Amino acid sequence: MSAENKVLVQRMVDVVQNQHQLDCMGDFFEPNFVNHLDHAPDSPLNSIEKAQQVFTQMFTAFPDLRVTIQHQVAEGDTVMTHKIFQGTHQGAFMGVAPSGKPISFGVIDILRLENGKIVEHWAIQDRLGLMQQLGLLPG
């Protein structure tokens, strides 16, 4: 099961995050997967719709966004993936006008899967590094 789950997560990264095919999220995620980063739990949108909004903002700001898997470990129904997000700041993001500058930041995702779908998500994101690169904080 662990090897199959790793392959599914790798495919999700390729299709959703690298090819920017947000309409395919349902192929990888249960509609109401538990996103432990959810800041709007009372929203009428399901978890996939909320994630699509976040990625739409990312892809608008960084239209060339690419995600590279650095490390991946799986055990049972859980997959941990260390990824690097890279792109060029070409659209407004977090209130910052496009700068044309490259950005790069790390993310560690922990995903729990059931029956071939992601049902839970945790993440550690280098938001400080991203904010510094966008000029929101001193570097």
N, C-alpha and C positions, 0 to 999 in steps of 0.2 A: 504494500500500500504506500509506503513512504516514497519509493521511486516513482510511482504513478503520480502522486501528489506533487512531487518536484516538477515533473514534466508539465502538469497542468498549470502550475504557477509560472513556469518559464513561458508557456504559450500565452498566458494572460498578459505578462509583461510585454511580450512581442506584439500581440494584437491590440490590446487596449492602450498601453502606455507608449509603445514605439510607433505603431501604425495609426494611433489616435482614433481607433474604431470604437467609440463609446457605445454605439448601438449593439455591440457584441458583449457588453458586460454581463448580460443575463446568461450567456454561455458559461460563465465562470463563477458568478456569485448568485446566491439565493437572494431574492428581491429584498427581503428584510434581514439581511445579514447584520450581525451585531458589530457595528463600527465603534470601537472604544474611543475613537477620536471625535465622535459626533458631538457637536456643540449646539445642535438644535433638535433635541430628542422629541419635542412636541410638534415638529414640522409635519404637514400633511403629506410630504413626499416620502417615498420609501427609501431605503438605504442606497439602492442603486441610483435612484434619481438624484439624491444628494451628492453622491460621489461623482456623477456625471457633471453636476454644476461645478464642483471643485476642479475637475480635470478640464472642463471647458475654459475656465479662467486661466488655468496653467497653459493650455495650448494656444490661447489667444495672446497671452503675454510672451510665451516662448514657443512660437510655431515650429521650430526645429528641435523641440525637446526630444531627447533620447535618453533611455534608461539602460544602464549596463549592470548586469548582475556580477558582483565581485565574489560573493560567497553564498552558498546555499546549503542548509542542513535540514534534514527531515527526520522526524521520529514519529511513528504512528500516524496520527491524523493531523500533525502540526508541521508546518514548513516555515523556517526562518530564512529570510533573504536579505542580504546586505547589498544595496544598490546605490549607484551614483546617477543622479539626474544632471544632465548637462543641456544647455541651450543658450540662445541669444535673446536678450531682453528687447523684444521688438514691439511689445504692446504694454499698455498700462497694467500694473500689478501692485496690489497693496497700496494704491494711491500714488504710485511712482510712475511718472511718464517714461516711455521707452528711452533707454539709454544706448542701445546698440551693443552693450557690453555682454561678454559671455558670463554665464553663471554655472556653478557646479556645486552640488551639495549632496550629502549622504543621507540615506534613509535605511532603517532596519525595519522590515515588515515581519510580523509574526501572523501567520494565517492558520486557522483551523478549518479543516475540510470534512464534509460528510457527503457520502454518495456522489463524489465527483464535483462538488460545488463548495465554494468558500462560504462558511457560515459565521466566522468571527475574524476580526481584524484588529491588531494592535500595531502601533508604529512609534519609532523614535526617529525624529527628523531633525536635521541640522538647520533649524529655522534661524538661529543666530547667525550662522555663516551666510545664509541666503539674504537676511536683512542687511548684513554688512556689505555684501556684494551689490545690493540695490541702493546703497547709500543711506539707508534708514538709520543705521548705527555706525559709529566710528569703528574702523578696523583695527 
